[in-house]
């Protein structure tokens, strides 16, 4: 995740000693610690030309006529996003319209593919109606379609983007959003993330959020939204209490052995 002080990347704290002790059977086997990590690297690498001469290496970037432009498939497709003259489709959200290329939409989403290939209304009007999405979220979705990258966004924007990604079956974007949600989880939004994960049937994110709730139950149970959340999410709340009971049982067993 991003550091709060600058744009550098840091590895977030994901496991504490007390959690490790309580869940020994989960992490430690044959006296060896097993940690399975997922690493996502977004975006591509762009090279820049260099000029060798007089034993110096000069970077030919933003130096007038000497610049050598390196094109890549990724950068060229990304630039299409800003080329409005070649767009052949419009997407209408609840607060505006954004231009797009039908071929990009078809290639990135099976829902858009079916929409344009089965002579639906969108094929005739060349306008896709998305009244449940605002322009800001649509721009994030389309930027991902064209660049295959997602910039860091706030929690509410991430939630809205995840809803669109699920609706239009953009599996890779769903996983990226889930990864960001893991990094952004806190005592204030853990229950909400668990509900989202359950809604979209994302078992890994759901398990992660429930484990977080259990590990931070003292603070979360005192949140004003906790009781209303349990009433509307009885199954998830039951899973939380089952996990908490199991954790406390393992903790008692651990201290008995000591």
Rosetta constraint file for C-alpha pairs under 8 A:
AtomPair CA 1 CA 9 HARMONIC 5.54 0.50
AtomPair CA 1 CA 10 HARMONIC 5.60 0.50
AtomPair CA 1 CA 11 HARMONIC 6.42 0.50
AtomPair CA 1 CA 12 HARMONIC 6.64 0.50
AtomPair CA 1 CA 180 HARMONIC 7.95 0.50
AtomPair CA 1 CA 183 HARMONIC 6.35 0.50
AtomPair CA 2 CA 6 HARMONIC 7.48 0.50
AtomPair CA 2 CA 7 HARMONIC 5.87 0.50
AtomPair CA 2 CA 8 HARMONIC 5.83 0.50
AtomPair CA 2 CA 9 HARMONIC 4.78 0.50
AtomPair CA 2 CA 10 HARMONIC 6.15 0.50
AtomPair CA 3 CA 7 HARMONIC 6.08 0.50
AtomPair CA 3 CA 8 HARMONIC 5.66 0.50
AtomPair CA 3 CA 9 HARMONIC 5.91 0.50
AtomPair CA 3 CA 10 HARMONIC 6.00 0.50
AtomPair CA 12 CA 183 HARMONIC 7.17 0.50
AtomPair CA 15 CA 19 HARMONIC 6.63 0.50
AtomPair CA 15 CA 20 HARMONIC 7.01 0.50
AtomPair CA 16 CA 20 HARMONIC 6.29 0.50
AtomPair CA 17 CA 21 HARMONIC 6.18 0.50
AtomPair CA 18 CA 22 HARMONIC 6.21 0.50
AtomPair CA 19 CA 23 HARMONIC 6.06 0.50
AtomPair CA 19 CA 215 HARMONIC 7.42 0.50
AtomPair CA 20 CA 24 HARMONIC 5.84 0.50
AtomPair CA 20 CA 27 HARMONIC 7.09 0.50
AtomPair CA 21 CA 251 HARMONIC 7.62 0.50
AtomPair CA 21 CA 254 HARMONIC 7.55 0.50
AtomPair CA 22 CA 247 HARMONIC 6.28 0.50
AtomPair CA 22 CA 248 HARMONIC 7.88 0.50
AtomPair CA 22 CA 250 HARMONIC 5.70 0.50
AtomPair CA 22 CA 251 HARMONIC 5.17 0.50
AtomPair CA 22 CA 254 HARMONIC 7.15 0.50
AtomPair CA 23 CA 27 HARMONIC 6.55 0.50
AtomPair CA 23 CA 247 HARMONIC 7.33 0.50
AtomPair CA 23 CA 250 HARMONIC 7.21 0.50
AtomPair CA 24 CA 28 HARMONIC 5.29 0.50
AtomPair CA 25 CA 29 HARMONIC 6.82 0.50
AtomPair CA 27 CA 33 HARMONIC 5.74 0.50
AtomPair CA 27 CA 34 HARMONIC 5.33 0.50
AtomPair CA 27 CA 35 HARMONIC 6.73 0.50
AtomPair CA 28 CA 32 HARMONIC 5.39 0.50
AtomPair CA 28 CA 33 HARMONIC 4.60 0.50
AtomPair CA 28 CA 34 HARMONIC 6.09 0.50
AtomPair CA 29 CA 33 HARMONIC 6.68 0.50
AtomPair CA 29 CA 34 HARMONIC 7.46 0.50
AtomPair CA 40 CA 176 HARMONIC 7.93 0.50
AtomPair CA 42 CA 148 HARMONIC 7.56 0.50
AtomPair CA 42 CA 149 HARMONIC 5.69 0.50
AtomPair CA 42 CA 150 HARMONIC 7.58 0.50
AtomPair CA 43 CA 147 HARMONIC 7.42 0.50
AtomPair CA 43 CA 148 HARMONIC 6.50 0.50
AtomPair CA 43 CA 149 HARMONIC 5.29 0.50
AtomPair CA 44 CA 74 HARMONIC 7.47 0.50
AtomPair CA 46 CA 70 HARMONIC 7.87 0.50
AtomPair CA 46 CA 72 HARMONIC 7.88 0.50
AtomPair CA 47 CA 70 HARMONIC 6.97 0.50
AtomPair CA 48 CA 59 HARMONIC 7.25 0.50
AtomPair CA 48 CA 60 HARMONIC 7.09 0.50
AtomPair CA 48 CA 61 HARMONIC 7.06 0.50
AtomPair CA 48 CA 68 HARMONIC 7.75 0.50
AtomPair CA 48 CA 69 HARMONIC 7.61 0.50
AtomPair CA 48 CA 70 HARMONIC 6.81 0.50
AtomPair CA 49 CA 59 HARMONIC 6.47 0.50
AtomPair CA 49 CA 60 HARMONIC 5.72 0.50
AtomPair CA 49 CA 61 HARMONIC 7.59 0.50
AtomPair CA 49 CA 67 HARMONIC 7.71 0.50
AtomPair CA 49 CA 68 HARMONIC 6.06 0.50
AtomPair CA 49 CA 69 HARMONIC 7.66 0.50
AtomPair CA 49 CA 70 HARMONIC 7.58 0.50
AtomPair CA 50 CA 57 HARMONIC 6.38 0.50
AtomPair CA 50 CA 58 HARMONIC 5.53 0.50
AtomPair CA 50 CA 59 HARMONIC 4.70 0.50
AtomPair CA 50 CA 60 HARMONIC 5.56 0.50
AtomPair CA 51 CA 57 HARMONIC 5.76 0.50
AtomPair CA 51 CA 58 HARMONIC 5.21 0.50
AtomPair CA 51 CA 59 HARMONIC 6.57 0.50
AtomPair CA 51 CA 60 HARMONIC 6.82 0.50
AtomPair CA 52 CA 56 HARMONIC 5.97 0.50
AtomPair CA 52 CA 57 HARMONIC 5.03 0.50
AtomPair CA 52 CA 58 HARMONIC 6.72 0.50
AtomPair CA 53 CA 57 HARMONIC 6.80 0.50
AtomPair CA 60 CA 66 HARMONIC 6.27 0.50
AtomPair CA 60 CA 67 HARMONIC 5.04 0.50
AtomPair CA 60 CA 68 HARMONIC 6.74 0.50
AtomPair CA 61 CA 67 HARMONIC 5.63 0.50
AtomPair CA 61 CA 68 HARMONIC 7.74 0.50
AtomPair CA 62 CA 67 HARMONIC 6.45 0.50
AtomPair CA 63 CA 67 HARMONIC 5.85 0.50
AtomPair CA 71 CA 75 HARMONIC 6.46 0.50
AtomPair CA 71 CA 76 HARMONIC 6.60 0.50
AtomPair CA 72 CA 76 HARMONIC 6.06 0.50
AtomPair CA 73 CA 77 HARMONIC 6.13 0.50
AtomPair CA 74 CA 78 HARMONIC 6.08 0.50
AtomPair CA 74 CA 147 HARMONIC 6.47 0.50
AtomPair CA 75 CA 79 HARMONIC 6.11 0.50
AtomPair CA 75 CA 147 HARMONIC 7.42 0.50
AtomPair CA 76 CA 80 HARMONIC 6.61 0.50
AtomPair CA 77 CA 81 HARMONIC 7.26 0.50
AtomPair CA 77 CA 146 HARMONIC 5.85 0.50
AtomPair CA 77 CA 147 HARMONIC 7.00 0.50
AtomPair CA 78 CA 82 HARMONIC 7.77 0.50
AtomPair CA 78 CA 143 HARMONIC 7.69 0.50
AtomPair CA 78 CA 146 HARMONIC 4.81 0.50
AtomPair CA 78 CA 147 HARMONIC 4.91 0.50
AtomPair CA 79 CA 83 HARMONIC 6.61 0.50
AtomPair CA 80 CA 84 HARMONIC 7.67 0.50
AtomPair CA 80 CA 86 HARMONIC 7.91 0.50
AtomPair CA 80 CA 146 HARMONIC 7.43 0.50
AtomPair CA 81 CA 100 HARMONIC 7.08 0.50
AtomPair CA 81 CA 142 HARMONIC 7.78 0.50
AtomPair CA 81 CA 143 HARMONIC 7.09 0.50
AtomPair CA 81 CA 146 HARMONIC 6.30 0.50
AtomPair CA 83 CA 87 HARMONIC 7.19 0.50
AtomPair CA 84 CA 99 HARMONIC 6.60 0.50
AtomPair CA 84 CA 100 HARMONIC 7.64 0.50
AtomPair CA 86 CA 101 HARMONIC 7.55 0.50
AtomPair CA 87 CA 99 HARMONIC 6.07 0.50
AtomPair CA 87 CA 100 HARMONIC 5.20 0.50
AtomPair CA 87 CA 101 HARMONIC 4.90 0.50
AtomPair CA 87 CA 102 HARMONIC 7.84 0.50
AtomPair CA 88 CA 99 HARMONIC 7.57 0.50
AtomPair CA 88 CA 100 HARMONIC 6.54 0.50
AtomPair CA 88 CA 101 HARMONIC 5.44 0.50
AtomPair CA 88 CA 102 HARMONIC 6.39 0.50
AtomPair CA 88 CA 126 HARMONIC 7.15 0.50
AtomPair CA 89 CA 99 HARMONIC 5.98 0.50
AtomPair CA 89 CA 100 HARMONIC 5.23 0.50
AtomPair CA 89 CA 101 HARMONIC 5.68 0.50
AtomPair CA 89 CA 102 HARMONIC 5.83 0.50
AtomPair CA 89 CA 126 HARMONIC 4.98 0.50
AtomPair CA 89 CA 127 HARMONIC 5.91 0.50
AtomPair CA 89 CA 128 HARMONIC 7.62 0.50
AtomPair CA 90 CA 97 HARMONIC 6.57 0.50
AtomPair CA 90 CA 98 HARMONIC 5.74 0.50
AtomPair CA 90 CA 99 HARMONIC 4.55 0.50
AtomPair CA 90 CA 100 HARMONIC 5.84 0.50
AtomPair CA 90 CA 126 HARMONIC 6.29 0.50
AtomPair CA 90 CA 127 HARMONIC 4.74 0.50
AtomPair CA 90 CA 128 HARMONIC 6.19 0.50
AtomPair CA 91 CA 97 HARMONIC 5.59 0.50
AtomPair CA 91 CA 98 HARMONIC 5.30 0.50
AtomPair CA 91 CA 99 HARMONIC 6.28 0.50
AtomPair CA 91 CA 100 HARMONIC 7.21 0.50
AtomPair CA 91 CA 127 HARMONIC 5.63 0.50
AtomPair CA 91 CA 128 HARMONIC 4.64 0.50
AtomPair CA 91 CA 129 HARMONIC 6.08 0.50
AtomPair CA 91 CA 130 HARMONIC 6.91 0.50
AtomPair CA 92 CA 96 HARMONIC 5.93 0.50
AtomPair CA 92 CA 97 HARMONIC 4.37 0.50
AtomPair CA 92 CA 98 HARMONIC 6.53 0.50
AtomPair CA 92 CA 127 HARMONIC 6.89 0.50
AtomPair CA 92 CA 128 HARMONIC 6.07 0.50
AtomPair CA 92 CA 129 HARMONIC 5.05 0.50
AtomPair CA 92 CA 130 HARMONIC 5.76 0.50
AtomPair CA 92 CA 131 HARMONIC 7.07 0.50
AtomPair CA 93 CA 97 HARMONIC 6.00 0.50
AtomPair CA 93 CA 98 HARMONIC 7.98 0.50
AtomPair CA 93 CA 129 HARMONIC 6.58 0.50
AtomPair CA 93 CA 130 HARMONIC 4.91 0.50
AtomPair CA 93 CA 131 HARMONIC 4.96 0.50
AtomPair CA 93 CA 132 HARMONIC 6.91 0.50
AtomPair CA 93 CA 133 HARMONIC 5.27 0.50
AtomPair CA 93 CA 134 HARMONIC 5.23 0.50
AtomPair CA 93 CA 135 HARMONIC 5.90 0.50
AtomPair CA 93 CA 138 HARMONIC 7.49 0.50
AtomPair CA 94 CA 130 HARMONIC 7.04 0.50
AtomPair CA 94 CA 131 HARMONIC 4.62 0.50
AtomPair CA 94 CA 132 HARMONIC 6.39 0.50
AtomPair CA 94 CA 133 HARMONIC 5.94 0.50
AtomPair CA 94 CA 134 HARMONIC 5.33 0.50
AtomPair CA 94 CA 135 HARMONIC 7.41 0.50
AtomPair CA 95 CA 134 HARMONIC 5.71 0.50
AtomPair CA 95 CA 135 HARMONIC 6.25 0.50
AtomPair CA 96 CA 134 HARMONIC 7.42 0.50
AtomPair CA 96 CA 135 HARMONIC 6.04 0.50
AtomPair CA 97 CA 135 HARMONIC 7.13 0.50
AtomPair CA 98 CA 135 HARMONIC 7.27 0.50
AtomPair CA 98 CA 138 HARMONIC 7.85 0.50
AtomPair CA 98 CA 139 HARMONIC 7.75 0.50
AtomPair CA 100 CA 104 HARMONIC 7.72 0.50
AtomPair CA 100 CA 105 HARMONIC 7.69 0.50
AtomPair CA 100 CA 142 HARMONIC 7.80 0.50
AtomPair CA 101 CA 105 HARMONIC 6.52 0.50
AtomPair CA 102 CA 106 HARMONIC 6.12 0.50
AtomPair CA 102 CA 116 HARMONIC 8.00 0.50
AtomPair CA 103 CA 107 HARMONIC 6.14 0.50
AtomPair CA 104 CA 108 HARMONIC 6.17 0.50
AtomPair CA 104 CA 145 HARMONIC 6.95 0.50
AtomPair CA 104 CA 146 HARMONIC 7.17 0.50
AtomPair CA 105 CA 109 HARMONIC 6.08 0.50
AtomPair CA 105 CA 112 HARMONIC 5.89 0.50
AtomPair CA 105 CA 113 HARMONIC 7.15 0.50
AtomPair CA 105 CA 145 HARMONIC 7.25 0.50
AtomPair CA 106 CA 110 HARMONIC 6.71 0.50
AtomPair CA 106 CA 111 HARMONIC 7.91 0.50
AtomPair CA 106 CA 112 HARMONIC 5.23 0.50
AtomPair CA 106 CA 113 HARMONIC 4.23 0.50
AtomPair CA 106 CA 114 HARMONIC 7.98 0.50
AtomPair CA 106 CA 116 HARMONIC 7.46 0.50
AtomPair CA 107 CA 113 HARMONIC 7.06 0.50
AtomPair CA 108 CA 112 HARMONIC 7.95 0.50
AtomPair CA 108 CA 145 HARMONIC 6.12 0.50
AtomPair CA 108 CA 170 HARMONIC 7.03 0.50
AtomPair CA 109 CA 113 HARMONIC 6.27 0.50
AtomPair CA 109 CA 168 HARMONIC 6.02 0.50
AtomPair CA 109 CA 169 HARMONIC 6.19 0.50
AtomPair CA 109 CA 170 HARMONIC 5.74 0.50
AtomPair CA 110 CA 114 HARMONIC 6.18 0.50
AtomPair CA 110 CA 168 HARMONIC 7.09 0.50
AtomPair CA 110 CA 169 HARMONIC 6.62 0.50
AtomPair CA 110 CA 170 HARMONIC 7.90 0.50
AtomPair CA 111 CA 115 HARMONIC 6.15 0.50
AtomPair CA 111 CA 168 HARMONIC 5.32 0.50
AtomPair CA 111 CA 169 HARMONIC 6.70 0.50
AtomPair CA 112 CA 116 HARMONIC 6.23 0.50
AtomPair CA 112 CA 168 HARMONIC 7.22 0.50
AtomPair CA 113 CA 117 HARMONIC 5.99 0.50
AtomPair CA 114 CA 118 HARMONIC 5.98 0.50
AtomPair CA 115 CA 119 HARMONIC 7.29 0.50
AtomPair CA 115 CA 120 HARMONIC 5.93 0.50
AtomPair CA 115 CA 122 HARMONIC 6.97 0.50
AtomPair CA 115 CA 123 HARMONIC 7.49 0.50
AtomPair CA 116 CA 120 HARMONIC 6.45 0.50
AtomPair CA 116 CA 122 HARMONIC 6.65 0.50
AtomPair CA 116 CA 123 HARMONIC 5.31 0.50
AtomPair CA 117 CA 123 HARMONIC 7.82 0.50
AtomPair CA 119 CA 123 HARMONIC 5.68 0.50
AtomPair CA 119 CA 124 HARMONIC 7.32 0.50
AtomPair CA 120 CA 124 HARMONIC 7.14 0.50
AtomPair CA 121 CA 125 HARMONIC 6.25 0.50
AtomPair CA 122 CA 126 HARMONIC 5.10 0.50
AtomPair CA 122 CA 127 HARMONIC 5.34 0.50
AtomPair CA 122 CA 128 HARMONIC 5.44 0.50
AtomPair CA 122 CA 129 HARMONIC 7.96 0.50
AtomPair CA 123 CA 127 HARMONIC 7.72 0.50
AtomPair CA 133 CA 137 HARMONIC 6.46 0.50
AtomPair CA 133 CA 138 HARMONIC 6.61 0.50
AtomPair CA 133 CA 160 HARMONIC 7.88 0.50
AtomPair CA 133 CA 164 HARMONIC 7.72 0.50
AtomPair CA 134 CA 138 HARMONIC 6.28 0.50
AtomPair CA 135 CA 139 HARMONIC 6.02 0.50
AtomPair CA 136 CA 140 HARMONIC 6.52 0.50
AtomPair CA 137 CA 141 HARMONIC 6.27 0.50
AtomPair CA 137 CA 157 HARMONIC 6.75 0.50
AtomPair CA 137 CA 160 HARMONIC 6.73 0.50
AtomPair CA 137 CA 161 HARMONIC 5.90 0.50
AtomPair CA 138 CA 142 HARMONIC 6.06 0.50
AtomPair CA 139 CA 143 HARMONIC 5.81 0.50
AtomPair CA 140 CA 144 HARMONIC 6.25 0.50
AtomPair CA 140 CA 150 HARMONIC 7.32 0.50
AtomPair CA 140 CA 161 HARMONIC 7.33 0.50
AtomPair CA 141 CA 145 HARMONIC 6.33 0.50
AtomPair CA 141 CA 161 HARMONIC 6.85 0.50
AtomPair CA 141 CA 164 HARMONIC 7.78 0.50
AtomPair CA 141 CA 165 HARMONIC 7.62 0.50
AtomPair CA 142 CA 146 HARMONIC 6.24 0.50
AtomPair CA 143 CA 147 HARMONIC 5.88 0.50
AtomPair CA 143 CA 148 HARMONIC 7.50 0.50
AtomPair CA 143 CA 149 HARMONIC 7.45 0.50
AtomPair CA 143 CA 150 HARMONIC 7.61 0.50
AtomPair CA 144 CA 148 HARMONIC 4.60 0.50
AtomPair CA 144 CA 149 HARMONIC 5.19 0.50
AtomPair CA 144 CA 150 HARMONIC 5.92 0.50
AtomPair CA 144 CA 173 HARMONIC 7.74 0.50
AtomPair CA 150 CA 176 HARMONIC 7.84 0.50
AtomPair CA 153 CA 157 HARMONIC 6.29 0.50
AtomPair CA 153 CA 158 HARMONIC 6.30 0.50
AtomPair CA 154 CA 158 HARMONIC 6.23 0.50
AtomPair CA 155 CA 159 HARMONIC 6.29 0.50
AtomPair CA 155 CA 181 HARMONIC 7.65 0.50
AtomPair CA 155 CA 184 HARMONIC 7.34 0.50
AtomPair CA 156 CA 160 HARMONIC 6.45 0.50
AtomPair CA 157 CA 161 HARMONIC 6.13 0.50
AtomPair CA 158 CA 162 HARMONIC 6.09 0.50
AtomPair CA 158 CA 177 HARMONIC 6.54 0.50
AtomPair CA 158 CA 181 HARMONIC 7.78 0.50
AtomPair CA 159 CA 163 HARMONIC 6.41 0.50
AtomPair CA 160 CA 164 HARMONIC 6.52 0.50
AtomPair CA 161 CA 165 HARMONIC 6.07 0.50
AtomPair CA 161 CA 177 HARMONIC 7.78 0.50
AtomPair CA 162 CA 166 HARMONIC 6.12 0.50
AtomPair CA 162 CA 173 HARMONIC 7.63 0.50
AtomPair CA 162 CA 174 HARMONIC 5.96 0.50
AtomPair CA 162 CA 177 HARMONIC 6.14 0.50
AtomPair CA 163 CA 167 HARMONIC 6.20 0.50
AtomPair CA 164 CA 168 HARMONIC 6.13 0.50
AtomPair CA 165 CA 169 HARMONIC 5.78 0.50
AtomPair CA 165 CA 170 HARMONIC 4.98 0.50
AtomPair CA 165 CA 171 HARMONIC 7.17 0.50
AtomPair CA 165 CA 173 HARMONIC 6.20 0.50
AtomPair CA 165 CA 174 HARMONIC 5.79 0.50
AtomPair CA 166 CA 170 HARMONIC 6.32 0.50
AtomPair CA 166 CA 171 HARMONIC 7.34 0.50
AtomPair CA 166 CA 174 HARMONIC 6.57 0.50
AtomPair CA 166 CA 200 HARMONIC 7.09 0.50
AtomPair CA 170 CA 174 HARMONIC 6.36 0.50
AtomPair CA 171 CA 175 HARMONIC 6.47 0.50
AtomPair CA 172 CA 176 HARMONIC 6.34 0.50
AtomPair CA 173 CA 177 HARMONIC 6.08 0.50
AtomPair CA 174 CA 178 HARMONIC 6.12 0.50
AtomPair CA 175 CA 179 HARMONIC 6.14 0.50
AtomPair CA 176 CA 180 HARMONIC 6.35 0.50
AtomPair CA 177 CA 181 HARMONIC 6.15 0.50
AtomPair CA 178 CA 182 HARMONIC 6.29 0.50
AtomPair CA 178 CA 205 HARMONIC 6.42 0.50
AtomPair CA 179 CA 183 HARMONIC 6.66 0.50
AtomPair CA 180 CA 184 HARMONIC 6.21 0.50
AtomPair CA 181 CA 185 HARMONIC 5.88 0.50
AtomPair CA 181 CA 193 HARMONIC 7.39 0.50
AtomPair CA 182 CA 205 HARMONIC 7.26 0.50
AtomPair CA 182 CA 208 HARMONIC 7.49 0.50
AtomPair CA 182 CA 209 HARMONIC 7.75 0.50
AtomPair CA 185 CA 189 HARMONIC 6.17 0.50
AtomPair CA 185 CA 190 HARMONIC 5.65 0.50
AtomPair CA 185 CA 193 HARMONIC 7.60 0.50
AtomPair CA 185 CA 209 HARMONIC 7.68 0.50
AtomPair CA 186 CA 190 HARMONIC 5.64 0.50
AtomPair CA 187 CA 213 HARMONIC 7.38 0.50
AtomPair CA 187 CA 216 HARMONIC 6.96 0.50
AtomPair CA 187 CA 219 HARMONIC 6.84 0.50
AtomPair CA 187 CA 220 HARMONIC 5.57 0.50
AtomPair CA 188 CA 220 HARMONIC 7.26 0.50
AtomPair CA 188 CA 223 HARMONIC 7.53 0.50
AtomPair CA 189 CA 193 HARMONIC 6.16 0.50
AtomPair CA 190 CA 194 HARMONIC 6.20 0.50
AtomPair CA 190 CA 209 HARMONIC 5.70 0.50
AtomPair CA 190 CA 210 HARMONIC 7.68 0.50
AtomPair CA 190 CA 212 HARMONIC 7.02 0.50
AtomPair CA 190 CA 213 HARMONIC 6.37 0.50
AtomPair CA 191 CA 195 HARMONIC 6.28 0.50
AtomPair CA 191 CA 209 HARMONIC 7.16 0.50
AtomPair CA 191 CA 210 HARMONIC 7.74 0.50
AtomPair CA 191 CA 213 HARMONIC 7.19 0.50
AtomPair CA 191 CA 226 HARMONIC 7.89 0.50
AtomPair CA 191 CA 229 HARMONIC 7.41 0.50
AtomPair CA 192 CA 196 HARMONIC 6.25 0.50
AtomPair CA 193 CA 197 HARMONIC 6.07 0.50
AtomPair CA 193 CA 205 HARMONIC 7.94 0.50
AtomPair CA 193 CA 206 HARMONIC 7.45 0.50
AtomPair CA 193 CA 209 HARMONIC 6.42 0.50
AtomPair CA 194 CA 198 HARMONIC 6.10 0.50
AtomPair CA 194 CA 205 HARMONIC 7.27 0.50
AtomPair CA 194 CA 206 HARMONIC 5.01 0.50
AtomPair CA 194 CA 207 HARMONIC 7.86 0.50
AtomPair CA 194 CA 209 HARMONIC 5.20 0.50
AtomPair CA 194 CA 210 HARMONIC 6.38 0.50
AtomPair CA 194 CA 236 HARMONIC 7.75 0.50
AtomPair CA 195 CA 199 HARMONIC 6.07 0.50
AtomPair CA 195 CA 206 HARMONIC 7.68 0.50
AtomPair CA 195 CA 233 HARMONIC 7.52 0.50
AtomPair CA 195 CA 236 HARMONIC 7.74 0.50
AtomPair CA 196 CA 200 HARMONIC 6.29 0.50
AtomPair CA 196 CA 206 HARMONIC 8.00 0.50
AtomPair CA 197 CA 201 HARMONIC 5.81 0.50
AtomPair CA 197 CA 202 HARMONIC 4.90 0.50
AtomPair CA 197 CA 203 HARMONIC 6.88 0.50
AtomPair CA 197 CA 205 HARMONIC 5.79 0.50
AtomPair CA 197 CA 206 HARMONIC 4.91 0.50
AtomPair CA 198 CA 202 HARMONIC 6.24 0.50
AtomPair CA 198 CA 203 HARMONIC 7.21 0.50
AtomPair CA 198 CA 206 HARMONIC 6.03 0.50
AtomPair CA 201 CA 206 HARMONIC 7.99 0.50
AtomPair CA 202 CA 206 HARMONIC 6.11 0.50
AtomPair CA 203 CA 207 HARMONIC 6.03 0.50
AtomPair CA 204 CA 208 HARMONIC 6.16 0.50
AtomPair CA 205 CA 209 HARMONIC 6.11 0.50
AtomPair CA 206 CA 210 HARMONIC 6.16 0.50
AtomPair CA 207 CA 211 HARMONIC 6.08 0.50
AtomPair CA 208 CA 212 HARMONIC 6.22 0.50
AtomPair CA 209 CA 213 HARMONIC 6.25 0.50
AtomPair CA 210 CA 214 HARMONIC 6.28 0.50
AtomPair CA 210 CA 236 HARMONIC 7.99 0.50
AtomPair CA 210 CA 239 HARMONIC 7.70 0.50
AtomPair CA 210 CA 240 HARMONIC 6.06 0.50
AtomPair CA 211 CA 215 HARMONIC 6.13 0.50
AtomPair CA 211 CA 240 HARMONIC 7.79 0.50
AtomPair CA 211 CA 243 HARMONIC 7.60 0.50
AtomPair CA 212 CA 216 HARMONIC 6.10 0.50
AtomPair CA 213 CA 217 HARMONIC 5.35 0.50
AtomPair CA 213 CA 220 HARMONIC 6.78 0.50
AtomPair CA 213 CA 240 HARMONIC 7.21 0.50
AtomPair CA 214 CA 240 HARMONIC 6.32 0.50
AtomPair CA 214 CA 241 HARMONIC 7.92 0.50
AtomPair CA 214 CA 243 HARMONIC 6.86 0.50
AtomPair CA 214 CA 244 HARMONIC 5.63 0.50
AtomPair CA 216 CA 220 HARMONIC 6.20 0.50
AtomPair CA 217 CA 221 HARMONIC 5.55 0.50
AtomPair CA 218 CA 222 HARMONIC 6.76 0.50
AtomPair CA 219 CA 223 HARMONIC 6.73 0.50
AtomPair CA 220 CA 226 HARMONIC 6.81 0.50
AtomPair CA 221 CA 226 HARMONIC 5.76 0.50
AtomPair CA 221 CA 227 HARMONIC 7.88 0.50
AtomPair CA 222 CA 226 HARMONIC 7.07 0.50
AtomPair CA 225 CA 229 HARMONIC 5.98 0.50
AtomPair CA 226 CA 230 HARMONIC 6.31 0.50
AtomPair CA 227 CA 231 HARMONIC 6.48 0.50
AtomPair CA 228 CA 232 HARMONIC 6.57 0.50
AtomPair CA 229 CA 233 HARMONIC 5.88 0.50
AtomPair CA 230 CA 234 HARMONIC 5.40 0.50
AtomPair CA 230 CA 236 HARMONIC 7.64 0.50
AtomPair CA 230 CA 237 HARMONIC 5.42 0.50
AtomPair CA 233 CA 237 HARMONIC 6.10 0.50
AtomPair CA 234 CA 238 HARMONIC 6.07 0.50
AtomPair CA 235 CA 239 HARMONIC 6.35 0.50
AtomPair CA 236 CA 240 HARMONIC 6.29 0.50
AtomPair CA 237 CA 241 HARMONIC 6.39 0.50
AtomPair CA 238 CA 242 HARMONIC 6.14 0.50
AtomPair CA 239 CA 243 HARMONIC 6.11 0.50
AtomPair CA 240 CA 244 HARMONIC 6.07 0.50
AtomPair CA 241 CA 245 HARMONIC 5.97 0.50
AtomPair CA 242 CA 246 HARMONIC 6.22 0.50
AtomPair CA 243 CA 247 HARMONIC 6.08 0.50
AtomPair CA 244 CA 248 HARMONIC 6.18 0.50
AtomPair CA 245 CA 249 HARMONIC 6.12 0.50
AtomPair CA 246 CA 250 HARMONIC 6.19 0.50
AtomPair CA 247 CA 251 HARMONIC 6.13 0.50
AtomPair CA 248 CA 252 HARMONIC 6.18 0.50
AtomPair CA 249 CA 253 HARMONIC 6.23 0.50
AtomPair CA 250 CA 254 HARMONIC 6.08 0.50
AtomPair CA 251 CA 255 HARMONIC 6.41 0.50
AtomPair CA 252 CA 256 HARMONIC 6.16 0.50
AtomPair CA 253 CA 257 HARMONIC 6.34 0.50
AtomPair CA 254 CA 258 HARMONIC 6.50 0.50
